[in-house]
Amino acid sequence: MTPEQLEAKRQQHSDVRCGSCTACCKSDRVMLGPEDDLSAYRWHMEGPLVVLDRKNNGECVYLTPKGCGIHGKAPDICKRFDCRVLFLITPKVQRRIRIEQNPSMREVYAAGRSRLNTLEA
């Protein structure tokens, strides 16, 4: 895929088939944007960012044993997140740095790499 196609993919609702994978729900902040109704979520400020609350273990507060507890009402960033695109747009050196900063990102990048064969333009 070209850089332009990847950027276009980032703006669309994701079609990645997650299955039982919840790596992105455990890895990092889930930022809320202007298209999200803040009254629908449990959130807090981290510097200038509005982010979903997390459990003590770092997981999204809405992650349940069966997956996303608000799947149909998830924030826009969750609807658009595609681990395959993230893997492809993040240079290898930057992936290493992100994993050093946040070891749980290893699972997100691995999930993206393992699903690359399902990515269509």
Buried (B, 14 or more C-beta within 10 A) or exposed (E): BEEEBBEEBBEEEBEBEBEEBBBBBBBBBBBBEEEBEEEEBEBEEEEEEBBBEBEEEEBBBBBEEEBBBBEEBBBBBBBBBBBBBBBBBBEEEEBBEBBEEBEBBBBBBBBBEEBEEEBEE
